[in-house]
Amino acid sequence: MAINILRSGTSYAQALLYSIMHFDRALKDAQRIPPLEQEVGDLKKALMEMQGKLYALQKDYCERIASDESRGDQDLPEICRQFKATG
């Protein structure tokens, strides 16, 4: 049936052809989305892990600096003052 319409040379043939092309494009796009969503999820997880490691490194650095009693609070880097303020 679709073949007959496409071969008819009518405006119906053109409309059907465009519909088929748009459905094909939509199907291809739909197939690309799940792997991209998985990749974004993996990247978010990796970013969260890196943020946790960075936080731990900054905290350790600030604890070592703070243990130096010759430093006053004003001599601490800003990030260390933030850690001290938040506990």
C-alpha positions in Angstrom: 0.0 0.0 0.0 2.7 2.5 0.9 4.6 1.6 -2.2 1.6 2.4 -4.3 1.2 5.8 -2.6 4.9 6.6 -3.0 4.8 5.7 -6.7 1.6 7.7 -7.4 3.5 11.0 -7.8 0.7 12.8 -6.0 1.0 15.2 -3.1 0.0 12.2 -0.9 3.2 10.5 -2.0 5.3 13.5 -1.0 3.6 13.8 2.3 4.1 10.1 3.0 7.8 10.4 2.0 8.4 13.3 4.4 6.6 11.5 7.2 8.8 8.4 6.7 11.9 10.6 6.7 10.9 12.4 9.9 10.0 9.1 11.6 13.4 7.7 10.6 15.2 10.7 11.9 13.3 10.5 15.2 14.0 6.8 15.6 17.8 7.4 15.0 17.7 10.2 17.6 15.8 8.1 20.1 18.5 5.4 19.7 21.3 7.9 20.4 19.8 9.2 23.6 20.1 6.3 26.1 23.9 5.9 25.6 24.3 9.6 26.0 22.2 9.6 29.2 24.4 6.8 30.6 27.6 8.7 29.7 26.3 11.8 31.5 25.4 9.7 34.5 28.9 8.2 34.6 30.5 11.6 34.3 28.4 13.0 37.1 29.4 10.0 39.3 33.1 10.6 38.5 32.7 14.3 39.2 31.2 13.6 42.6 34.0 11.3 43.5 36.6 13.9 42.4 34.8 16.6 44.4 35.0 14.3 47.5 38.7 13.7 47.0 39.4 17.4 46.5 37.4 18.2 49.7 39.4 15.7 51.7 42.7 17.0 50.3 41.7 20.6 51.1 40.6 19.7 54.6 43.8 17.8 55.3 45.9 20.7 54.0 44.0 23.1 56.2 44.3 20.9 59.3 48.0 20.8 58.8 48.3 24.5 58.4 46.0 25.1 61.4 48.2 22.9 63.5 51.0 25.4 63.1 50.3 27.5 66.2 52.5 30.4 65.0 49.8 31.2 62.4 46.9 33.4 63.2 43.5 33.0 61.6 44.2 36.0 59.3 47.2 34.2 57.9 45.2 31.2 56.9 44.2 30.8 53.2 40.6 31.7 52.5 39.6 28.1 52.0 41.0 27.2 55.4 39.1 30.0 57.1 35.9 28.6 55.4 36.6 25.1 56.8 37.2 26.5 60.2 34.0 28.5 60.1 31.9 25.5 59.0 33.6 23.1 61.5 
